[in-house]
Each structure stands twice: as structure tokens, then as C-alpha cells.
Amino acid sequence: MKFLNIKLVIIILLGSIIAVAQSPDITGLEYYFDTDPGFGNGVQVAVSPDSITSTTFDLDISTLDAGTHYAFIRAKDEDGVWSFIYKMIIQKVETLPVTTLDDIVDLEYFFDTDPVYGNGTPIAVVAGSVTSTTFNIDISGLSKGFHKVYFRSKDVNEIWSLIYVQNVVKVLEEPIQPSTDIVAMEYFFDTDPGFGSGTPVAITAGTATSTAFDIDISGLSTSFHKVYFRTKNENDIWSLIYVQNLVTVAEYPLAPSTDIVAMEYFFDTDPGFGNGTPVPVTADTVTNTAFDIDISGLEAGYHKVYFRTKNENEVWSLAYIQNLVKVSVEPLPESPDIVAMEYFIDADPGFGNGTDVPIIADSLIDETFNIDVSALSPHDHNLYVRVMDENNSWSLIVVDTFNLAEVELTAYLEGPYSGGNMSTTLNSYGDLPLSQPFNVAPWNYDGDETVSSIPNANIVDWILMEARNAVDAGSATAGTIIFRQAAFILNDGSIVGLDGTSNLEFKVHINNNNFVVIYHRNHLSIMSAEDLSHSGWKYSYDFTIGSGQAYNSGQKDLGGVWGMLAGNADGNGEVHQDDINNVWSGQAGENGYYSGDMDMNSEVNNQDKNDVWLPNVGQSSQIPE
């Protein structure tokens, strides 16, 4: 059996706004296809008697032929009165078995008349189940005019496809003749007096003319007319005619307006001048007033309301008409509580089979939650969210689109850099923390990146990566941040995920250019000067290959490669005396994981101050804020 599932809500509204009458219950519901079998003879749908019914049911389409059909649905109330018909269009298609496509091995085209299979003009193709090719068609043998060009293909089983048809027009290329000068222009009204006998318009001779002039309508009667314009070239050839409509009206002196002294309105039927509901107005030649109209005496349904005014000479204006609809007011039913929420990505697993989102049951849900994208490949993805109420009814689906992009980044830190690699001393001494260190000022990053152990010996330290989505680097300010993630930097400059080897992933909307920022706890932060280059959904950027790789050249030459400047011990984006006074001086002599250890050798000593901090004093981060 084949069925279509629909949900239908039927409301019967009677009564008035002031006094609400009890609407009759709906006691019957039926549907039929294409032809009305008569009231009560359709396919019956079970409903519970009520003035409002909301029901979901299947339409049985098993007896229908494949093709387009109309489904009609109507309801009956307890008084035996049938509703208007709800009509919907449906399309029934036969389900055909899916077969493997055969390779296309030939392609040909021909014009106007079929020369028989295989006798068209051949087109070179590479054998495959689908072909997409660009080629030129030879129209040299066609006559001037309209033609049809036909295309068809043949598969490995010698079976030719249906024909694809396209219209073509062949036109002859004629040499463009030089334009001749326009030497005269004239116009006339209604009837052509003959070439040269219209009213002349003064122009300057030229191949084109653009002129403004007055037309004399003094001899025209008060009525509708047509005015015609044409030009003549130096060979005495007149142009086609340009036509314009005009209306001439008689001029009358304006009489002074009389004051409006009364206004009234009425519904549907005119009670006679002065018998409508009066509206207070201040006597004036123009009135502009706001007022309420009383609809308490109207029945529910469609009505017309009429407005008119009276001047001081007892003359009433024409009536201004407006449509209105009066509906009965029913109390809104209490919304059922939402008791479940779930999400799924890309493919619907079925109601109740998505990833559960814990919620507190309520009639209104405002929820923030994390989605698990660990199993997704880099690409565009669709996120779907839906909720279920206490009656086990599922909501419509809320859809969002996000991009999952892999990013390959390379950068150097000046402090531990030496001769092509960075030192891993903090790692080898066991000083690196197992949780990201950027959850304090000035970074205030609240990510939960944590490892049970440092994953490999090549890790130098933690860094904080940030993605900004902007039209250009200069406008990539803090307001354009779309993603932040703590990660590891390796001794060769690679920035990797928490497993110590994998590239990072963006889980973001990217709709402009993508710029990346790198933060370190005692180095000046840097931002990419250009949009990250990418292939498909893999982005890459190497800060080390030149000063210009960082925005505003915010890096330092480390000897043929470029890296982040050390010495920013307080992380505020500037290398200055505060880094020594407020950080280094309080940590001097300590061993371990300290911001004052600017060369990152696990010791806070004078080398950090004299060899690292002092040469960089006065430098600052170049990231737009």
C-alpha cells in the first residue's frame, strides 16, 4: 500500500468579538481524489468531536495511476454543515529499480533532420557513465535563419540516448555602414500630415540627436491625443515614428475650499446622509483625525465600513470604503511542555534516534549545547534540531549550516628557537601543564582542552589559535572572531591538535575571508596577513617564510626564518618595563613553567631579561583590535 501522510488543523469560528458563541463541534472528516463523489461518500477519517480538530492521517494513493492528482479534504460539523474544501496537489511516481549506468562511448550532433543513428557529426568523449564536455559546433553549412541542433549519446551496449534539442540562429555578417547625419525633426498630433509637413523642431545636424523642446497644444481640443515624432537624415530618409499619449484638459480657476464640518461612518448599508455614526472633527478645509470604530454590533464575518464628510454648504463627499473582517475570539489553549530535544547532522536517523540534549521540561526552551563533530569529515554540514512535547508530538526541524575545515599552520617562537628547530626543554623536564593555560587574563579563554599526558616528545608548549572572518585583514578585529582553540606547537613549528599529530579543525561559518591569530603566553601574538589558502576544505598558512606573512610585518627575523617576538611576559601585547617589574622580577631564580622564562629553558634568570626581553623593548602586537 502507498500512503501520503498529512497533518490538518480545522477551526470553525463563529460569534462576535464582544460576545463569544459556542462553535459547533466537528464530527466528520473525509477526503477524495480528483472527482467529488458527493458529501459523505469520500474516504472517512476518524476524528474526535470538537470545535477545533488537529489530526494526522495517511492518504491511500495505492489506487491512483502514476501522474498528477488533486486531493480534496473537508469536514462536517454536528449540524450537518460541510466546510470549505481544502485542496492540495500530489504527484505519484512509479519506483523504478536502480541500475548501474553504462559507460557513454559516443556523442554526436546534427541539424534539423535526423541523418540516422551514428551519422551525425561525432564529438570526442572519454568513456564514462557520465560525460561533461565542451566543444564547438560547425554551422558553416547552414543557411541564414532559425535551425535546431540535436545531441545524443551511445553507451557500450550500442543503445542511443534520448535527444537533447537546442535552437540556433545563423545570421550573416554585414559590414557596418557609417551612420548618416540627422538633419531634420518634426512632430504632429493624431493624423499624419505627410513627410515634412509636421511642426519642425530645431536641431543640430549629427549622427545622433538629443534635444528638449516644447510642443504647442494650443490648437488641440480637451481630450485624449497622440503626439508623433520622427527625424530625417541627410539622404532624405525619414525614421520610424515614436508615439506618445497625452491628455489636454481645460483650465478652470480654483474655487476656495469650504470647511469640513461633519464626518460619519456606517457599515455595509447606507442609512442615509447624516444617519451614520458621527465622528467629532474641527471645522477646516482639510481634516486629519484618528478615531475608533465600534464593531460590537457586527456579526463575525466580512464587512465594509464607509466614511464620508460634509462641508459647510451641506454637501456630502463621496464615501471612502474599507474592508474589514470580524472574527470570534477563542481562548488560546495552554501549550504542552517540551520534554525532549535532539539533534542530528546531515541525515535524519528517525524520531527519537538523534543525539539527546538534556533539558528541563517547559513550554518554552532556550538551550545552549555542544555538538559532537569528531566523526565528521571536513566539508559543509547541516545541523538539525527538534523537540518533542508531553503529547509525544515532534516539532518542525530547525536547520543550521556549518563548515568543518581542516587547517595546517606553521609558526616559530623566538624564545626556544635555535638553528632550525625549537627547544623542547619544558616538555623533557615535565614542566608543561596538562590543561590549556589561557583561561586567565588577558586571554580569558574558557575552553576545556585537557590531556592525560603530553602526547609526544616534540611538543614545545601550548598556543591559542583564533579564527577571524572578515573582508580583509585590516577589518579582522576582535568583533570578527568565529572560533578559538588551544593546541600544541611542535619543535618544527607545526601547530597540532591534542593528539600531538593531527591538524586543527574549524567548526565555523566561513562567509568572508579567513584570518588566523596565534597567541603565546610570553610572545607577541601574530595574525595572518592574507586569507588562508585552501584546497577544498583544507586550509594552510606558514608564518615562518617571510616577515610579510604576519599582518603589519609583526614578526622577527630569526636568521632566514621568521618567528613571534619574545618578551611579552604579562601577555598584554607590548614588550616594556612592566614585563620585568611585574612578572620577571617576582619569578627570578625559579625553575619550571613560568611566563618570566622567556627563552623557555625552564629557568627564570638574567638571560631572559638581557638576551630576550631587552632587544625587543618597545615592540608591540600588530593584531587589529
N, C-alpha and C positions, 0 to 999 in steps of 0.2 A: 504494500500500500504506500502511496506517496501523499505526504501531508505538507501543508504550509502552516506555520504557527503564527498567530497574530494576537495582540493584546488590544482590547477595545474598551473605551470608557464612554458610557452614555449617561447624560444628565438631562432630566426634564425639568425646566424652570417655569414656574407659574407664579401668579400672585403679583405683589407690588413691593415697592421699596418700603412703604410705611407699614403695611400690614402683610405679613408673610403667610400665605396659604399653604396647606399641606399638599405637596405634589403627589399625584397618583403613582403607585408602585409599578415598576417594570416587571411583567410576568412572563414575557416570551421573547425569544431571540432566534432568528433564523437567517440563513444565507442561501444564495443560489448563484449559478454561473450563467452569464450571457443573456438568458431569456427568463423573464419573470413567470414563474409557474402559478402565480396568484397568491394573495395573502394567506399565510398559514401552510402553504404547500412547499416551502423551502426546506432545507436541511435544518432540523431543530438543534439548538444549542441550549444546554441546561443552564439556568440562572436562578439565583435566589431572589424572590420578590423584594424589590427595594426601589426607592425613587432615583437612586444612582447605582449603576452597576459597572464594575470593573472586572473584566474576565479575560482569561487567556484560553484560546481553544485552537484546534487544528482544522484547517480546511482540507477536505478529502479531494485531491485532484487526480486520483487514480483513473477516473473515467474520462478525463479530458484528453483530447488529441494534443500532440506537441504543437506549440504555437502561442499566439497572444490571446488572452481571455480577460473578461471582466468579472470580478467577484462583487456581489451586492449583499449588504448586511442591513437588517432593520429590526427594530424592537417594537413590542406591543405592551401597552400599559393595562392596568386592571379594568379600565373602562372599555377595552377592546379597540382603542385607538392606536394605529400604527404610526411609528416615527418616520421622518425623512429617511431616505436610503443613503447609506454610506457606500461609496463606490471606490474600488481600487483595481488597478491593472496588474495582471500577473503574466508571467511568461513561463510556459512549460517546455522544457527541452529534454530530449532523449539523452540518456547517459551512454556514451559510446565507449567501448573498451579502448584503453590507452595502448597504442602500439609504438614500437621503436621506429623512428624516422629513418628512411633510407637515404643514402647519400645522393645529392644532386650532382650530376656529371656533365650536363649540357645546359646551355642557356641560349635562346635565340630571340630575335625580334623581327617584325615585318610591318609594312604599312598597308592599311586599308583593306586588302584582300588576302585571305589565308592561302599561302603557297603550298600547304600540306606540311604535316609534322616533319621537322628536320630540314626543310628547305628555306627557312628564314635565314637572316644574317646571324652567324654564330657570334657568341660573346665568350671570351676566355674566362673560365671559373676554376677555382680549386675545389676538388671533390669534397663534399661535406654535407651533413644533414641540414644545415642552414647556410645560405650564402648571402653575403652583402658585398656588392661590388659597384664601382663607379666606372662608367665607360661613355664614350661619345657615340651618338647615332648619326649615320650618314644620310643627310637629307638632300644631297646634290641631285639625285634623280627625281625628286618630287616637283610637281608643278606648283605654281604660286597658288595659295589658298589654304583651306582647312583640311586637315588629314587626321587620321587616328593611327597611333603606333601601338602595337600589341607585343607583349613579352610573355614567354612561357619557359618552363624548365623541365628537364627529364631526369628521372632517377636511375639508379643502377639496374632496375628491373624493366627499363625501357618504357616506363609509364610517364606520360606527359602531364604536367600540372594544368590547372585552370588558367585562363588567360587574364593578364592584367592589362587594362586599356588606359591610354592617356591621349588627350587631344594635343595636336601641334598645329601651328600656323606658320606657313612659309611665306615670307614677304620678299619682294625684290628690292635690292638696294639701289635707290635712285640718287644721283648726285644732288646735293642741296643747292637750290638756286638762291642767289643773293636776293634779299628782300628789297622790294621797291619802296620808294618813299610814299607816305600818305600825304596827299596834298589838299584834301577837302573833307569836311564833315558836315552832316546835316541831320535834322530831326523833323518828325511830323507826328500828328495825332490821328489815331483811329483809321484813316484811309490814306493809302499810298498815293501821293500826287504825281509820282513818276520820278526817275533818277534825276537829281539836280534841281528838283522843284520844291524840296523841303526848305525849312528855315536853316540858313547856313550858320556854322559855328566857326569862329576864327581860330586857326591852329597854325603852328609852326611845322613846315614840312619835315618829315623824318620817317624812319622805318617803324617807329612806334610813337604813339602819342598818348599823353596823359594830361587831361585838361579839365578844369572845373568851369562851369558856365551856368547861367540862369536860363530857364525855359519860360517862354511867355505863355501863360494860361489865360490871359485876359479875354480871349475870344471863345473860351470853352463854356458850355452850359454846366450847371451844377449837377454832376452825375459821375458815373464811373467812366474812365477813359483809358486808352493805351497810348504810350509815347514810344516811338521807334527811333533808333539811332543807326547810322551807317556811315562808312568812310569810303573815299575813292583814292586809288593810288595814281602814280604819275603816268601809268599806261591807260588811264580812264576806266579801270575796272573797279566796280563797286563791291564792297564787302557784304557778308551776310548781315542780317538785321538783328540788333539787340533790342528786346522789348521789355518795357516796364509798365506796371499798372499804376494808375494814380486816381485819386478822387478829388473833385473840386466841390467845395461847399460854399454856400452864401455866407457872407459876413454880416452878423447882426450885432447891434450894440448890446452890451451886457446890462441886464436889469439888476438893480440892487437886490441881494438875497433878503428874504424875510426871515424873521426869527422863528425857530422851532420852539413851540410852547407846550407840546404834549407828546408822549410816547406810550405805546401799549404793545402787548403781545398776546397771542392766543395759540391754541393747539388744534391742528387738524381741520376744524371747520370755522369759517369766518362768522363771528357773532354779530357783525355789523360795525361800522365805524363808531368808535367811542365806547364800544361794549367789551373790549378786551381788558386784560389785567393791566392797570396803569403802572407806569414806571416814572418816578419823580425825575424831572430834568430842570436845569436852569435855562431860562429862555435865552437863546443865542442863535446866530445863523448857522453854527455848527455845534453838534453835541457829541460828546465822547464820555460815556458813562458805563460803569460796571455794576451789575446787579444780579441777584439770584432769581431763578425762575422756579416756581412752585410746581413740582410734578406729582404731588401727593394724590391728586385726583385721577391720575392716569393709570390705565391698566398696563401690566407688563407687556412689552412688545415694541414695535416700530411706530414712531410718531413724527409729525412735522411741527415745528414751532415757527410762528410768523411774527415779525417785528415791523412796526411802521410808526411814522411820526406825523405830527400835524403842525402847520405853520400858523402864524397869527392871522392869516386870512381864511382860516378854517379849511384849508386844503390839505388832504392826507397824501402822504408819499406812497409810492409803490411798496409792497410788502417784501421784506427780506426773509428768506426761508432757510431753515436749517433742519437737518435730520437729527433725530435722537432715538436712542433705544433705552427702554426701561426694563431692567431685569430684577427678578426677585433676589433677595439677599438670604443666602443659606449660611448657617454657622459652619466654619471650617472644621473638618474632622481633625482630631488630635493626631499628630504624626507619630507613627510607631517608632520605637527605639531602634537605632542601628546597633547590632550585636556582633558583627564580624566585618573584617576588612581583609582583603588580599590583593596581591599584585602578581603580575607575570610579565615576562619580556618576550616580545615578538610573536609567540604562538600561544593561543588560548588552550590551557590544559583541561578546561571544563569547570563549571561552577564548584567551588569548594576545594579545588585542586591547586590553586595558586599558592604563593608564599604568604603565610599568615602574618598579619600585622596586629600585634596586641593593642586593644582599645578598651576604654571604659564605655559600657553601653549608654547611649544617649540618643536623643532625636536629632542632634547636630554634632558632627565630628569635625574637629580641626586638628589634624595629626601631622607631625613631622617624623619621618622614619628613614632609615638607611636601606638601600637596596644592595643585594649581593650580585656583583658583576664579575666575580672571579672566574666563572666558567665561560665568559663571553670572549669572542674574538674582536680585534679592533675593527670597527665598522659603525654605520648608523644603526641604531636600535630604537624600538618603540617600547615604552613602558606603559602598561595598562593597570588601572586601579579600579576596584569596585567594592561595594559594601552590601551587606545583607541585613534586612530588618528582622524584628522579632517574629514576623509572619513568614519568614523564610523566603521573602521576595528579594531578588538581587537588583541592584541599581543598574542604570546605564553605565557604560565604561568611560572613565576619564583617561585620555591618552596624552602622553608627552613623548617627545623625541629627544634622544641624547646621542652624543658621539663618544665612542670608546676609541681612543687614539693611543698608539704606542709612541714613545718619544725617546730618542737616543741623544744624550747630552755628554759633552766633554768640557772640563774646566780644570784649572790648576789653582792651588792655594800657594801664595808666596812663602809663607812661614815654613812649611815642611819640604818645599821643592828644592831639589839638588840634582843637577846633571841628568835630566831626562825623566825622573820619577819623583814621587813624593815619599817622604819617610812614613813608616807605619809604626813608629815608636810607641805612640799611645795605645795602639792595639796590642803590640807584643808585650807591653808592661801590664796589660789588663786594666787600663785606666778608662776605656770607653764605656759609657753608660749603656744599659740595655733598653732604655726608653729615650725617645727623642727629647733633646734639651731646649726646645724652642717654645715651651709653654710658659715662659716668663717674659716680662717686658725687655726689649721693645717689640718683640715678635708676637707674643700673646697668641700663639698657635695652639689650638686645643685638640689636635689630632692624637689618636691613641696608638701610634706606631711603636711597637714593642717587640723585642726578640728574646728568646730564651737564652741565646748565646750569640756572640758575634760570629756571623756565618763563615768568614774565611780570613786568612792572614793578610790579604791585600787591602783591607779596608783601612782608610786613613782617619775618617771622622764622619760624623753626621753633618748633613746640609739640609736646608729647607728650600724646596723648589716651589715656584709660584707661576701660574699661567695667567696672562692678561690678554683680553680680547678687545682690540681697538683698530681703528682705521690706519693708524701709523704710530711709530714709536713715540713721538712727542706727546700724543694724547693717551698713551697707555699708563694712566695714573692709577692710584690705589682704587679708584672707583670702578675700574675695569677688571678687577681680579675675578676670575671664574673658578680657580682651583688652586689648592695648596697641598703639598705632600712632603713629609720628612723622608729622607732617603740617605744612602751611604755614598761616599765618594771614594773610589779606589786609587791606588798609587799611580796608575797610568792616566788618571783624570776622568775615567768613566764614572758616570753617576747612575747608580743601580738601585733596585728595589730591596726589600727586606731579606730576600733570599741570597743577596750578595752577588748575583749574576744577571738577573733579568733587567731589561729596560723598564723604565717607568711607564705608567699608563695614565692618560687623561680620561676622566669620566665627565664630560662637559658638553655644552652647546658652543660650537665654534662657528660664528657667523660673520666675523670680520677677519683681521689678521691676528696671528697667534704669536705673542711675545712671551719669553720665559725669563724669570728672575731667579738668581741663585743667592741665598743668604748663608753666611757662616758666622759663628759666634764671636770671632775676633778678626775678621777680614771685612773689607768694604764690599758691599753687595754689588752685583752687576746685572744688567738686563741686555738681552739680545738687541742688536741694532736693527735687525731685519726680521721680517716674518719668517718663522721656521720653515725651511724647505721640507717637502714631504713627497712620498710616493705612496699613493693610496692613503691608508690611514697610519702610515709610519712616518713620524716627524723626526728630524735630526738637526743638531746645531753644535758646532765646535767653537768654543770661545778662545781656544789656545792658538789659533793660526794667525792672528793679527790683532793689533790694537783696535781697529775699526769694527771688530766683531762685537764689542761691547758698546752700548749706547753712550755717545759723547766720549768715546775712547777711554772709558773708565777702568782700564787695566794697567798693568805694569809689565815692561819687557824683562823677562826672567833669563834672557840670553838666547834669543832666537825663537822663543815661545812666549806666550802672554798669559798672565795669571792675575788673580784677585789680590789687591794690596792688603798686607797685614798691618796690625797695629791698632785696629778699632776694638779695643778690649771691652768697652762698655756697649758696643753694638748699636750706637746711635747714628751711624753713618758718617762720622767725622774722626780723623786722627788728630787729636790735640792733647793738651796737658791733662785734661780730665782722665784720659785713659791711664796715665801714670799715677796721678794723685788719688783717684777714686777706686782704681782696680789693682794695678800692678803693685803699688806700694803696700797694700794690705795683704798681698799674696806672696811677696818676695820671700824666697827661701823655701817655699812649699814645693812638694812633688805630687804629681797626679794630674787630674783633669781640671785645669784652671784657665779662665779667659786671659789671665795675665801671661800665660805661657804662649807667647806669640809665634815662636818658631816650632812649637808643638813637639818638644823633645821630652816632655814630662817634668820639666824643671822651670820654675819661675826665678829668673836671675837677671844679672846686668846685660847679658847678651840679648835678651828680649827687648830691653829698653834701648841699648846703644846700637845694636846691629839691625833691628827690625823696626822698632817704633820710630826712632829719631829720623831716619832717611825719608819717612813718609809723612812727617808732621805737616799739617796744612792741607792734606788731600781729603777729599770727601766723595761719598757715593754720588753717582750721576743718574740715579733712577728717578724718573718723573713722579712727583708725589701729589 
